[in-house]
């Protein structure tokens, strides 16, 4: 039993860090979903209605971003859309890493260094995930002919 305790602690911390950084990558849809869900709850929709509204709003945010990336023909506008999704992920990654670093080390300098490294890692991950959602070229130009 004494062997399994520290192992389960490490696995648990690893799981929660993975979950935290996965949610940080999808910060914009998560924020939109939580905001709409809380708003719906406070306007009288109840717990189930608020949850449903939040899930629909978060899913719609992801779908709108994917459709925009698929049908926008200009590269500069596609980069702007990707930046719209990656910027909140960068901020969430910095905040999450800084919070974890505050619990692990007393030096504010090293906390900031680790937070910047974490924000960079989340930014790169979010950029890769959202650019993978984009089609390789403009889609839909020959929609009427196809």
N, C-alpha and C positions, 0 to 999 in steps of 0.2 A: 504494500500500500504506500509506503514512503517513496517508492520509485515512481508510482503513477501520479502523485500529487504535482510535482514540478513539471512533469511531462504534460499533464492536462492544462496547467497554467500557461505553458509556452504555446500549446496548440490553441487554447482559447484566445490568448493575446494575438496570435497570428491570424486567427479567423476574424477577429474584430478589426484588426488593421486592414485585412483584405476587404472586408465589407465597407469600412470607412473610406478607403481609397477608390473602391468601385463606385460608391455613391458620390464621391467627389468628382469623378470623371463625368457623371451625369448630373452635375449640380444644377444646371438651368432647368431641365425637366422636373427634377426633384423639388426645387424651389417653387416652381409654378404649381405643381401638384399639391404641395403642402399649403401654399397660400390660398388656392381655390378651395381646397378641402376645409381649411379652418374657416374661411369666409362662409362657405355653405353651412357649416355646423353652427356658426354664430347667427346666421339668418334664419335658423329654424329647420334645417333639413334633417337634423338628427345625426347620429353616429354613422349609420349606414349610408345615408344620403351624402354626408360630407366625404366619407371614404370613397364612394362611387364617383362623386364629382372630382375629387382630387386625382383618382386614377385615370379618369377620362381626360382631364386637363394635362396631366403629365404625359400620357400616351399621345395626345394630340400635339404636344410640343415636340416630341420626338418625330412624329409623322410629318409635321409641317417642315421641320428641318430636313428630313430625308427627301421630301418632295421638292423642296426648294433647291437642294443640291442636285437632284436628278434633272430638273427642268430649266435651271438657270444656265444660259449659254456663256455668260461672261465669266472669265476666270477671276477677275477682281471682285465680283459680287459673290462668287462662291467662297473666296477667301474671307470676305467680310462675314458671311453666314457662319463659316467655321469658327471665326474669331468670336462671334457672338455666343457660341456654345463653349468655346475653350476658355474664355476669360473668367467666367464664374468658377470653372473647374480649377484654374490656377489659384484663385483666391481661397477656395475651399481646401485645396491641397496644402497651401501655406498654413492656413489656420489649423488644420488637423495635425500636421507635422509639428507645428509649434506647440500645440497642446500636449502632444505626446512627449516632446523634448523637455517641456517644463516639468513633467513628472519624473524624467530620467536624469536630468543634469541641472546643477545649480547655476552654471555660467550663462549669462544672457547672450554672450557672443556666440557660444557654441549652439545655443538654442536657435538663434537666428540663422546660423550657417546650416544647421540641419533642416530648418524650416524652408530655406531657399532651395536646398537639394530636393526636399520632398515636393515642393511646388513645381520644380523643374521636371521631376519624374511624372507627376500627375499631368502637367501640361503636355509633355511628349506623348503620354498614353492617350490623353483625350484627343490630341491632334491626330494621332494614328487611327483611333477608333472612328472619329468623325470623317476623316478623309477616306476611310475604307467604305463608309456608307455612300460616298459620292460615286456616281457613275464615271467611267473613264473619259467620256466625252459628252457633249451636249446630246441629250436624248429628247426625242419628241419633235424634231424638226420635220421629219418625214411622216408624221403621225397620220395625215390625211391620205398619204400615198400607200401606206403599209397595209 
